[in-house]
Amino acid sequence: MKSLDIYIKRRIQEIPTEIKQTFPNIKQIWKCNDELDFLYGYYVGKIEEGALHYLLKATRASAGGYVDTFEIRGIIETHKQELQNAIKYAIN
């Protein structure tokens, strides 16, 4: 799963640029009081979806056979602080 960890780290590095392009006025558009929580949940989902696709493509396996989505979520959560820092950097 080392390659998955590398994928997740790369995705986290891309987040500040994505946020600035995709969510320029998050408070006004989404009516969010807590931008960090909203964006954290959004990006955990996006990274999880991308990681699943990455693994399926890499292993050419079926979703039911070899990919444990809880394991993917666990790996993402090991990078919680990095993800939060990337989001904070983008919204400040």
N, C-alpha and C positions, 0 to 999 in steps of 0.2 A: 504494500500500500504506500510505499515511499513515493511513487509517481503521483498518486492521488494527493498526497501531502504537498508536493511541489505544485500541482495544479491549483490547489486551494490557495497557497501563498501567492501565486501569480495573479489569481482572480482578486485577492484582497488588494494587491498593489494597484489594480486597475480601477478600484472603486471610487477614489476621490475624483478622478476625471469624469467617470460615469455620472456621479451625483451632480456635479456642476453642470453637465450637459442635459441630464434627464430631469432633475428636480430643482430648477433654479429658484422657484418660489414655493417651497414645500408647505410652509405655514398657510399661505393664502389659498393654494389650490386644494390641498388635502385636508385642510382644517385640523392640523395636528398641533397639539400642545407640546408633545415630546417627540421631536424629530429623530433623536437618537434611537429610541425604542422602535419607532415605525421603520426606520431605515435598516436597523439591525435585523428585524424580522424579515423584511423584504429581501435583504441580501443573503441571509441564511437560506431562505427558500430558493433564491436564484442560484447560489453556489451549489446547493444540494442537487437541484435539477441538472445543472451543468456537470457536476461530478458523476451523477448517475449515467448521463449520456456519454461522458468521457470513458467510464469503465465499461459500459456496454460496447462501445466502439473498440476499445482496446482489447477486450477479451472475446468479442463477438459471441457473447453469451446471452442467454435469455434473461429477462429481468427476474424471473422466479427462481432461477437456478443458482447463480453465483454472487449476486449483489445483495448485500445486506444494507438497507437504507439506514438502519439504526447505527451501523458502524460508520457510515458516511457522516451522519449527524454528529457522532462522537468525535470524529476527526475535525470537523468544522468547529466544534465547541472547544477543542484544544487551542484554537486560534482566536478565541473570543476577544481577548484584549487587543490583538492586532487589528481585528475587524472593527472593533469599537473605535480604536484610535484612527483608523483610516476614515471612518465616517465623521468623527469629530473634526478631523483636519479639513474635510470637505465642507462642512456646514459652518465652520467658524471663519 
